[in-house]
Amino acid sequence: MQRYFAKEKNNNQLILNNDDFYHIKTVMRMKENDRIEVVYNKILYLCTLGSSNLEEINIVKELEHNIDNRVNITLIIPLLKEQKMDLIFQKATELGVNKIIPIIMERSIINIDKNKFNKKRERWNRICKEASEQSKRIDVPIITDLKKLKDLDKLEGLKLVCSTSKDIMSVKMCLKNNDKCDRINIVIGPEGGITENEEKILVSLGFNRVTLGNRILRVETVPMVILSIINYEFME
Amino acid sequence: MQRYFAKEKNNNQLILNNDDFYHIKTVMRMKENDRIEVVYNKILYLCTLGSSNLEEINIVKELEHNIDNRVNITLIIPLLKEQKMDLIFQKATELGVNKIIPIIMERSIINIDKNKFNKKRERWNRICKEASEQSKRIDVPIITDLKKLKDLDKLEGLKLVCSTSKDIMSVKMCLKNNDKCDRINIVIGPEGGITENEEKILVSLGFNRVTLGNRILRVETVPMVILSIINYEFME
Protein backbone atom coordinates (compact mmCIF):
# COMPACT_ATOMS: atom_id res chain seq x y z
CA MET A 1 0.00 0.00 0.00
CA GLN A 2 1.19 3.52 -0.79
CA ARG A 3 2.60 5.37 2.23
CA TYR A 4 2.68 9.13 2.87
CA PHE A 5 3.83 11.41 5.67
CA ALA A 6 1.17 13.87 6.88
CA LYS A 7 1.96 17.46 7.80
CA GLU A 8 -0.98 17.86 10.21
CA LYS A 9 -3.58 15.88 12.12
CA ASN A 10 -7.00 17.29 12.69
CA ASN A 11 -9.19 15.04 14.86
CA ASN A 12 -9.88 12.01 12.71
CA GLN A 13 -8.34 13.45 9.56
CA LEU A 14 -4.80 13.82 8.30
CA ILE A 15 -3.56 16.56 6.02
CA LEU A 16 -0.97 15.88 3.35
CA ASN A 17 1.10 18.42 1.47
CA ASN A 18 0.31 19.41 -2.11
CA ASP A 19 2.94 17.19 -3.72
CA ASP A 20 1.47 14.12 -2.08
CA PHE A 21 -2.03 15.12 -3.03
CA TYR A 22 -0.85 15.50 -6.63
CA HIS A 23 0.78 12.06 -6.40
CA ILE A 24 -2.41 10.43 -5.12
CA LYS A 25 -4.63 12.08 -7.71
CA THR A 26 -2.51 12.31 -10.84
CA VAL A 27 0.26 9.74 -10.56
CA MET A 28 -1.56 6.97 -8.70
CA ARG A 29 -5.00 7.92 -10.07
CA MET A 30 -6.67 6.87 -6.84
CA LYS A 31 -10.39 7.16 -6.22
CA GLU A 32 -12.75 7.82 -3.31
CA ASN A 33 -12.50 5.10 -0.63
CA ASP A 34 -9.09 3.88 -1.82
CA ARG A 35 -6.81 3.02 1.06
CA ILE A 36 -3.44 4.49 1.90
CA GLU A 37 -1.03 4.36 4.83
CA VAL A 38 -0.22 7.68 6.46
CA VAL A 39 2.38 8.40 9.11
CA TYR A 40 2.00 11.27 11.53
CA ASN A 41 4.23 11.84 14.52
CA LYS A 42 5.79 8.36 14.15
CA ILE A 43 2.38 6.68 14.29
CA LEU A 44 1.19 4.69 11.30
CA TYR A 45 -2.49 4.96 10.28
CA LEU A 46 -4.60 3.09 7.80
CA CYS A 47 -6.68 5.73 5.98
CA THR A 48 -9.27 6.04 3.25
CA LEU A 49 -9.63 8.82 0.73
CA GLY A 50 -12.78 10.84 1.33
CA SER A 51 -14.79 12.77 -1.18
CA SER A 52 -14.28 16.51 -1.86
CA ASN A 53 -11.59 16.06 -4.49
CA LEU A 54 -9.83 13.37 -2.42
CA GLU A 55 -8.25 15.92 -0.10
CA GLU A 56 -10.01 14.38 2.86
CA ILE A 57 -7.85 11.65 4.42
CA ASN A 58 -9.89 9.74 7.00
CA ILE A 59 -8.22 7.62 9.66
CA VAL A 60 -9.57 4.06 9.80
CA LYS A 61 -7.25 2.75 12.50
CA GLU A 62 -3.73 2.69 13.84
CA LEU A 63 -1.43 0.05 12.36
CA GLU A 64 1.55 -1.74 13.82
CA HIS A 65 4.90 -1.25 12.20
CA ASN A 66 7.80 -3.62 12.49
CA ILE A 67 10.87 -1.82 11.29
CA ASP A 68 12.86 -0.55 14.20
CA ASN A 69 16.45 0.47 14.46
CA ARG A 70 18.29 -1.26 17.24
CA VAL A 71 20.86 1.50 17.00
CA ASN A 72 20.42 5.19 16.35
CA ILE A 73 22.75 6.23 13.53
CA THR A 74 24.07 9.70 12.71
CA LEU A 75 25.97 10.17 9.47
CA ILE A 76 28.33 13.15 9.19
CA ILE A 77 29.21 13.97 5.60
CA PRO A 78 31.02 16.74 3.71
CA LEU A 79 29.34 18.70 0.91
CA LEU A 80 29.79 16.80 -2.34
CA LYS A 81 28.52 17.24 -5.89
CA GLU A 82 24.73 17.22 -6.18
CA GLN A 83 24.36 13.78 -7.77
CA LYS A 84 26.49 12.12 -5.11
CA MET A 85 24.66 13.91 -2.30
CA ASP A 86 21.28 12.87 -3.71
CA LEU A 87 22.35 9.23 -3.87
CA ILE A 88 23.70 9.32 -0.31
CA PHE A 89 20.51 10.84 1.11
CA GLN A 90 18.32 8.33 -0.70
CA LYS A 91 20.33 5.23 0.16
CA ALA A 92 21.13 6.26 3.74
CA THR A 93 17.41 6.73 4.35
CA GLU A 94 16.62 3.28 2.96
CA LEU A 95 19.31 1.82 5.17
CA GLY A 96 17.92 3.37 8.33
CA VAL A 97 19.97 6.49 9.10
CA ASN A 98 18.39 8.71 11.78
CA LYS A 99 20.26 11.96 11.37
CA ILE A 100 22.55 13.45 8.75
CA ILE A 101 24.94 16.28 9.63
CA PRO A 102 26.40 18.08 6.59
CA ILE A 103 29.82 19.38 7.49
CA ILE A 104 32.46 21.74 6.15
CA MET A 105 35.77 20.00 5.53
CA GLU A 106 39.04 21.28 4.15
CA ARG A 107 38.85 19.28 0.92
CA SER A 108 35.12 19.57 0.19
CA ILE A 109 33.08 22.23 -1.58
CA ILE A 110 32.95 25.07 0.91
CA ASN A 111 31.87 28.28 -0.78
CA ILE A 112 28.17 28.00 -0.04
CA ASP A 113 26.04 30.67 1.65
CA LYS A 114 23.16 30.10 4.01
CA ASN A 115 20.48 30.64 1.35
CA LYS A 116 22.06 28.22 -1.05
CA PHE A 117 22.49 25.66 1.71
CA ASN A 118 18.86 25.97 2.74
CA LYS A 119 17.73 25.41 -0.85
CA LYS A 120 19.89 22.29 -0.99
CA ARG A 121 18.49 21.11 2.31
CA GLU A 122 14.93 21.47 1.02
CA ARG A 123 15.87 19.20 -1.86
CA TRP A 124 17.53 16.66 0.46
CA ASN A 125 14.53 16.71 2.79
CA ARG A 126 12.30 15.88 -0.18
CA ILE A 127 14.58 12.99 -1.17
CA CYS A 128 14.62 11.65 2.40
CA LYS A 129 10.84 11.92 2.73
CA GLU A 130 10.26 10.03 -0.53
CA ALA A 131 12.80 7.35 0.41
CA SER A 132 11.15 7.01 3.84
CA GLU A 133 7.75 6.49 2.21
CA GLN A 134 9.14 3.97 -0.26
CA SER A 135 11.03 2.00 2.37
CA LYS A 136 8.05 2.09 4.77
CA ARG A 137 9.72 4.01 7.56
CA ILE A 138 7.70 5.82 10.19
CA ASP A 139 10.13 8.69 10.47
CA VAL A 140 12.15 10.82 8.10
CA PRO A 141 15.85 11.35 8.84
CA ILE A 142 16.69 14.73 10.29
CA ILE A 143 19.08 16.91 8.29
CA THR A 144 20.81 19.47 10.48
CA ASP A 145 22.33 22.87 9.68
CA LEU A 146 25.74 22.96 8.07
CA LYS A 147 28.30 22.38 10.85
CA LYS A 148 32.01 22.60 11.44
CA LEU A 149 34.17 19.83 12.90
CA LYS A 150 34.42 21.57 16.25
CA ASP A 151 30.61 21.52 16.55
CA LEU A 152 30.80 17.73 16.89
CA ASP A 153 31.77 17.93 20.57
CA LYS A 154 28.33 17.11 21.94
CA LEU A 155 27.62 13.81 20.21
CA GLU A 156 26.78 10.83 22.40
CA GLY A 157 27.51 7.16 21.79
CA LEU A 158 30.14 5.43 19.68
CA LYS A 159 32.02 7.79 17.37
CA LEU A 160 33.71 6.51 14.21
CA VAL A 161 35.64 8.18 11.46
CA CYS A 162 36.24 6.20 8.26
CA SER A 163 39.94 6.66 7.65
CA THR A 164 42.49 5.52 5.11
CA SER A 165 45.37 5.80 7.58
CA LYS A 166 47.57 2.75 7.98
CA ASP A 167 47.56 0.43 11.00
CA ILE A 168 44.19 1.40 12.45
CA MET A 169 41.40 -0.77 13.78
CA SER A 170 39.04 -2.51 11.36
CA VAL A 171 35.42 -1.44 11.56
CA LYS A 172 34.65 -5.07 12.39
CA MET A 173 36.86 -5.15 15.47
CA CYS A 174 35.47 -1.81 16.60
CA LEU A 175 31.80 -2.86 16.25
CA LYS A 176 32.47 -6.19 17.96
CA ASN A 177 34.06 -4.29 20.86
CA ASN A 178 30.99 -2.07 21.11
CA ASP A 179 28.18 -4.53 20.53
CA LYS A 180 26.07 -3.07 23.33
CA CYS A 181 26.03 0.50 22.01
CA ASP A 182 22.73 2.01 20.96
CA ARG A 183 23.99 5.12 19.20
CA ILE A 184 26.66 5.40 16.49
CA ASN A 185 28.06 8.54 14.84
CA ILE A 186 30.09 8.16 11.66
CA VAL A 187 32.21 10.74 9.87
CA ILE A 188 32.90 10.18 6.17
CA GLY A 189 35.54 12.21 4.35
CA PRO A 190 35.38 13.99 0.97
CA GLU A 191 37.00 12.84 -2.30
CA GLY A 192 40.47 14.03 -1.36
CA GLY A 193 40.19 12.43 2.07
CA ILE A 194 40.19 13.85 5.58
CA THR A 195 43.31 15.87 6.32
CA GLU A 196 45.73 14.88 9.07
CA ASN A 197 44.73 17.95 11.03
CA GLU A 198 41.02 17.07 10.75
CA GLU A 199 41.70 13.53 11.94
CA LYS A 200 43.55 14.93 14.95
CA ILE A 201 40.60 17.15 15.84
CA LEU A 202 38.18 14.22 15.48
CA VAL A 203 40.35 11.94 17.62
CA SER A 204 40.52 14.67 20.27
CA LEU A 205 36.69 14.75 20.20
CA GLY A 206 36.57 11.02 20.95
CA PHE A 207 36.27 9.59 17.43
CA ASN A 208 37.76 6.16 16.67
CA ARG A 209 39.57 5.87 13.36
CA VAL A 210 38.44 2.72 11.56
CA THR A 211 39.17 1.14 8.20
CA LEU A 212 36.56 -0.49 5.96
CA GLY A 213 39.25 -2.74 4.44
CA ASN A 214 41.65 -2.23 1.57
CA ARG A 215 39.14 -1.62 -1.21
CA ILE A 216 39.19 1.79 -2.83
CA LEU A 217 35.62 3.07 -2.71
CA ARG A 218 34.00 6.14 -4.22
CA VAL A 219 33.00 8.54 -1.50
CA GLU A 220 29.25 8.05 -2.12
CA THR A 221 29.64 4.30 -1.72
CA VAL A 222 31.04 4.55 1.81
CA PRO A 223 27.77 5.48 3.58
CA MET A 224 26.00 2.52 1.96
CA VAL A 225 28.75 0.14 3.01
CA ILE A 226 28.95 1.32 6.60
CA LEU A 227 25.17 1.36 7.07
CA SER A 228 24.86 -2.13 5.55
CA ILE A 229 27.54 -3.33 7.94
CA ILE A 230 25.90 -1.82 11.02
CA ASN A 231 22.51 -3.27 10.09
CA TYR A 232 24.20 -6.63 9.63
CA GLU A 233 26.20 -6.53 12.86
CA PHE A 234 23.11 -5.63 14.89
CA MET A 235 20.89 -8.13 13.06
CA GLU A 236 19.42 -10.88 15.24
CA MET B 1 48.39 7.16 -10.00
CA GLN B 2 45.98 6.68 -12.91
CA ARG B 3 45.28 3.04 -13.74
CA TYR B 4 44.29 1.51 -17.09
CA PHE B 5 43.62 -1.97 -18.44
CA ALA B 6 45.64 -2.86 -21.54
CA LYS B 7 44.21 -4.82 -24.45
CA GLU B 8 47.55 -6.25 -25.62
CA LYS B 9 51.16 -6.74 -24.53
CA ASN B 10 53.95 -6.58 -27.02
CA ASN B 11 57.34 -7.40 -25.52
CA ASN B 12 58.06 -4.47 -23.22
CA GLN B 13 55.14 -2.35 -24.35
CA LEU B 14 51.44 -2.35 -23.52
CA ILE B 15 48.68 -1.28 -25.85
CA LEU B 16 45.61 0.57 -24.60
CA ASN B 17 42.35 1.06 -26.40
CA ASN B 18 41.43 4.37 -28.03
CA ASP B 19 39.19 5.59 -25.20
CA ASP B 20 42.04 5.25 -22.71
CA PHE B 21 44.44 6.95 -25.04
CA TYR B 22 41.98 9.84 -25.38
CA HIS B 23 41.68 9.95 -21.58
CA ILE B 24 45.46 10.12 -21.11
CA LYS B 25 45.96 12.77 -23.76
CA THR B 26 42.89 14.98 -23.56
CA VAL B 27 41.32 14.49 -20.13
CA MET B 28 44.45 14.00 -18.01
CA ARG B 29 46.70 16.07 -20.35
CA MET B 30 49.67 13.83 -19.59
CA LYS B 31 53.09 14.31 -21.18
CA GLU B 32 56.03 12.19 -22.30
CA ASN B 33 57.62 10.29 -19.40
CA ASP B 34 54.55 10.65 -17.16
CA ARG B 35 53.85 7.50 -15.17
CA ILE B 36 50.73 5.37 -15.18
CA GLU B 37 49.72 1.96 -13.84
CA VAL B 38 48.59 -0.57 -16.41
CA VAL B 39 47.05 -3.98 -15.79
CA TYR B 40 47.41 -6.78 -18.29
CA ASN B 41 46.39 -10.35 -17.65
CA LYS B 42 45.93 -9.66 -13.90
CA ILE B 43 49.50 -8.35 -13.59
CA LEU B 44 50.04 -4.75 -12.55
CA TYR B 45 52.81 -2.77 -14.29
CA LEU B 46 54.34 0.62 -13.64
CA CYS B 47 54.71 2.28 -17.04
CA THR B 48 55.91 5.51 -18.60
CA LEU B 49 54.46 7.27 -21.59
CA GLY B 50 56.85 7.19 -24.52
CA SER B 51 57.11 9.66 -27.35
CA SER B 52 55.26 9.23 -30.68
CA ASN B 53 52.05 10.92 -29.60
CA LEU B 54 52.06 9.14 -26.21
CA GLU B 55 50.77 5.92 -27.72
CA GLU B 56 53.88 4.10 -26.61
CA ILE B 57 53.38 2.66 -23.13
CA ASN B 58 56.70 1.36 -21.81
CA ILE B 59 56.84 -1.10 -18.92
CA VAL B 60 59.16 0.01 -16.13
CA LYS B 61 58.52 -2.86 -13.74
CA GLU B 62 55.90 -5.15 -12.22
CA LEU B 63 54.14 -3.84 -9.12
CA GLU B 64 52.60 -5.67 -6.19
CA HIS B 65 48.91 -5.30 -5.59
CA ASN B 66 47.21 -5.87 -2.31
CA ILE B 67 43.50 -6.14 -2.99
CA ASP B 68 42.43 -9.74 -3.06
CA ASN B 69 39.04 -11.27 -2.65
CA ARG B 70 38.94 -13.98 -0.04
CA VAL B 71 35.75 -15.19 -1.67
CA ASN B 72 34.81 -15.35 -5.30
CA ILE B 73 31.41 -13.71 -5.76
CA THR B 74 28.90 -14.17 -8.57
CA LEU B 75 25.89 -11.86 -8.68
CA ILE B 76 22.83 -13.04 -10.59
CA ILE B 77 20.47 -10.18 -11.48
CA PRO B 78 17.37 -9.66 -13.58
CA LEU B 79 17.22 -7.03 -16.33
CA LEU B 80 16.21 -3.70 -14.80
CA LYS B 81 15.90 -0.16 -16.10
CA GLU B 82 19.11 1.25 -17.50
CA GLN B 83 19.90 3.66 -14.66
CA LYS B 84 19.51 0.95 -12.03
CA MET B 85 21.61 -1.52 -14.01
CA ASP B 86 24.37 1.06 -14.47
CA LEU B 87 24.47 1.75 -10.74
CA ILE B 88 24.57 -1.97 -9.90
CA PHE B 89 27.43 -2.68 -12.31
CA GLN B 90 29.46 0.26 -11.01
CA LYS B 91 28.95 -0.41 -7.31
CA ALA B 92 29.23 -4.20 -7.54
CA THR B 93 32.60 -3.74 -9.27
CA GLU B 94 33.82 -1.39 -6.55
CA LEU B 95 32.71 -3.90 -3.95
CA GLY B 96 34.62 -6.77 -5.52
CA VAL B 97 32.15 -8.83 -7.55
CA ASN B 98 33.86 -11.36 -9.85
CA LYS B 99 31.08 -12.33 -12.20
CA ILE B 100 27.64 -10.96 -13.06
CA ILE B 101 25.02 -13.15 -14.68
CA PRO B 102 22.07 -11.23 -16.17
CA ILE B 103 19.01 -13.42 -16.00
CA ILE B 104 15.48 -13.56 -17.37
CA MET B 105 12.86 -13.55 -14.62
CA GLU B 106 9.09 -13.57 -14.76
CA ARG B 107 8.68 -10.06 -13.38
CA SER B 108 11.58 -8.32 -15.11
CA ILE B 109 11.94 -6.73 -18.52
CA ILE B 110 12.11 -9.68 -20.89
CA ASN B 111 11.48 -8.54 -24.46
CA ILE B 112 15.07 -8.04 -25.47
CA ASP B 113 16.76 -9.59 -28.49
CA LYS B 114 20.33 -10.75 -28.74
CA ASN B 115 21.55 -7.63 -30.56
CA LYS B 116 20.02 -5.31 -28.02
CA PHE B 117 21.42 -7.36 -25.17
CA ASN B 118 24.89 -7.30 -26.68
CA LYS B 119 24.74 -3.52 -26.99
CA LYS B 120 23.75 -3.29 -23.35
CA ARG B 121 26.54 -5.62 -22.36
CA GLU B 122 29.07 -3.44 -24.18
CA ARG B 123 27.89 -0.52 -22.06
CA TRP B 124 28.05 -2.57 -18.84
CA ASN B 125 31.53 -3.83 -19.72
CA ARG B 126 32.65 -0.21 -20.12
CA ILE B 127 31.16 0.69 -16.73
CA CYS B 128 32.84 -2.29 -15.06
CA LYS B 129 36.20 -1.50 -16.67
CA GLU B 130 36.08 2.13 -15.52
CA ALA B 131 35.00 1.15 -12.01
CA SER B 132 37.81 -1.45 -11.89
CA GLU B 133 40.36 1.20 -12.84
CA GLN B 134 39.00 3.66 -10.31
CA SER B 135 38.92 1.13 -7.49
CA LYS B 136 42.40 -0.20 -8.40
CA ARG B 137 41.36 -3.74 -9.21
CA ILE B 138 43.57 -5.98 -11.31
CA ASP B 139 40.66 -7.65 -13.01
CA VAL B 140 37.35 -6.59 -14.53
CA PRO B 141 34.21 -8.52 -13.56
CA ILE B 142 32.98 -10.92 -16.21
CA ILE B 143 29.49 -10.31 -17.57
CA THR B 144 27.99 -13.47 -19.04
CA ASP B 145 25.35 -14.01 -21.71
CA LEU B 146 21.71 -13.57 -20.72
CA LYS B 147 20.66 -16.77 -18.92
CA LYS B 148 17.55 -18.51 -17.69
CA LEU B 149 17.02 -19.84 -14.18
CA LYS B 150 17.49 -23.44 -15.29
CA ASP B 151 20.97 -22.53 -16.61
CA LEU B 152 22.08 -21.99 -12.99
CA ASP B 153 22.51 -25.71 -12.39
CA LYS B 154 26.29 -25.75 -12.73
CA LEU B 155 27.27 -23.15 -10.15
CA GLU B 156 29.72 -24.20 -7.47
CA GLY B 157 29.97 -22.99 -3.87
CA LEU B 158 27.40 -21.41 -1.56
CA LYS B 159 24.18 -20.43 -3.32
CA LEU B 160 21.93 -17.71 -1.91
CA VAL B 161 18.71 -16.16 -3.06
CA CYS B 162 17.61 -12.91 -1.40
CA SER B 163 14.01 -13.57 -0.54
CA THR B 164 11.17 -11.73 1.16
CA SER B 165 9.45 -14.94 2.25
CA LYS B 166 8.60 -15.24 5.93
CA ASP B 167 10.43 -17.47 8.41
CA ILE B 168 13.60 -18.02 6.47
CA MET B 169 17.23 -17.89 7.59
CA SER B 170 18.93 -14.54 8.03
CA VAL B 171 21.87 -13.89 5.75
CA LYS B 172 23.95 -13.55 8.91
CA MET B 173 23.16 -17.03 10.15
CA CYS B 174 23.79 -18.45 6.68
CA LEU B 175 27.20 -16.78 6.27
CA LYS B 176 28.25 -17.77 9.80
CA ASN B 177 27.34 -21.38 8.98
CA ASN B 178 29.46 -21.21 5.83
CA ASP B 179 32.46 -19.20 6.98
CA LYS B 180 34.89 -21.50 5.20
CA CYS B 181 33.35 -21.15 1.76
CA ASP B 182 35.42 -19.54 -0.98
CA ARG B 183 32.73 -19.04 -3.59
CA ILE B 184 29.31 -17.42 -3.20
CA ASN B 185 26.52 -17.06 -5.78
CA ILE B 186 23.68 -14.65 -5.05
CA VAL B 187 20.38 -14.25 -6.88
CA ILE B 188 18.58 -10.91 -6.53
CA GLY B 189 14.99 -10.53 -7.65
CA PRO B 190 13.34 -7.79 -9.75
CA GLU B 191 11.07 -4.99 -8.51
CA GLY B 192 8.01 -7.19 -8.21
CA GLY B 193 9.99 -9.89 -6.43
CA ILE B 194 10.84 -13.45 -7.32
CA THR B 195 7.76 -15.57 -7.95
CA GLU B 196 6.94 -18.59 -5.81
CA ASN B 197 7.62 -20.83 -8.77
CA GLU B 198 11.02 -19.25 -9.36
CA GLU B 199 11.93 -19.69 -5.70
CA LYS B 200 10.99 -23.36 -5.95
CA ILE B 201 13.26 -23.83 -8.98
CA LEU B 202 16.13 -22.08 -7.21
CA VAL B 203 15.70 -24.16 -4.07
CA SER B 204 15.71 -27.31 -6.20
CA LEU B 205 19.02 -26.10 -7.68
CA GLY B 206 20.53 -25.86 -4.20
CA PHE B 207 19.93 -22.19 -3.42
CA ASN B 208 19.37 -21.13 0.21
CA ARG B 209 16.66 -18.54 0.74
CA VAL B 210 17.96 -15.79 3.01
CA THR B 211 16.56 -12.51 4.34
CA LEU B 212 18.53 -9.28 4.61
CA GLY B 213 16.28 -8.18 7.49
CA ASN B 214 12.96 -6.36 7.56
CA ARG B 215 13.97 -3.18 5.75
CA ILE B 216 12.30 -2.52 2.44
CA LEU B 217 15.10 -1.86 -0.04
CA ARG B 218 15.02 -0.73 -3.64
CA VAL B 219 16.20 -3.50 -5.90
CA GLU B 220 19.40 -1.67 -6.92
CA THR B 221 20.34 -1.26 -3.25
CA VAL B 222 20.32 -5.00 -2.55
CA PRO B 223 23.57 -5.87 -4.40
CA MET B 224 25.44 -3.12 -2.53
CA VAL B 225 24.12 -4.36 0.81
CA ILE B 226 24.91 -8.02 0.24
CA LEU B 227 28.39 -7.33 -1.15
CA SER B 228 29.16 -4.99 1.78
CA ILE B 229 28.04 -7.71 4.16
CA ILE B 230 30.15 -10.41 2.52
CA ASN B 231 33.25 -8.18 2.52
CA TYR B 232 32.60 -7.47 6.19
CA GLU B 233 32.00 -11.06 7.20
CA PHE B 234 35.18 -12.23 5.47
CA MET B 235 37.21 -9.26 6.75
CA GLU B 236 40.17 -10.18 9.02
Interface residues (C-beta under 8 A of the other chain):
Chain A: N66 I67 K91 E94 L95 G96 Q134 S135 K136 S170 V171 K172 G213 N214 R215 I216 L217 R218 T221 M224 V225 S228 I229 N231 Y232 E233 M235 E236
Chain B: N66 I67 K91 E94 L95 G96 Q134 S135 K136 S170 V171 K172 G213 N214 R215 I216 L217 R218 T221 M224 V225 S228 I229 N231 Y232 E233 M235 E236
